[in-house]
């Protein structure tokens, strides 16, 4: 049986794997400042660098 929850889960997981969607969300004026403030980066090194520099605090 297909449920709404299962369909939403599949859609969200597919979106999370999409490089095109990542670029769109990161660059769109409506979400760019939110991404810059709340996303530390795409690698562990990015997160450590941002934490050490205090960016987004």
N, C-alpha and C positions, 0 to 999 in steps of 0.2 A: 504494500500500500504506500502510495506517495503522499507525503504530508507537506503542509506549508513549511513547517520547520525544516524538513529535509531539503526542500527546494531552496530555501533561504540559505541554509548552511552551504550547499553546493555553490550557489551564486557568490557568497562571500569568500569562500575558499578560492574560487576561480579568480575573483577580483584581486585577491591578495597575491596571486602568482603573476599578475599581469604587469609587465614592465611599462606598457603603454598607459595603463591606468595610473601607475605610480608617477610617471612623468606628468600626466595631466593634472593630478591632484597637487603635486609639488609646485607646478608652474601657474596654476589658475589663480587669478587675483583674489577670488573669494576664499581660497583655502591656503594660500602661500604663507601668510603670517602665522597661521595655526601650525602648519607643518614646521616652519622655522623654529617656533617656540617649543613645541612638544615632542618633536621627533629628533632624537639625538644624532641619528645618522644611520647609514646602512651597514656599517661594520662595527665591530667591537672597538677598534681604534678610533673611529669617529666619536663614539659615545664617550670614551675616556678623554679624548681631546676636548670635547665640549664641556664635560664635567670639570676638568682641570682649569679651563679658561673661564668658567662661570657663565658661559653663554646660555641665555634662556632662563637665568635665575631671577 
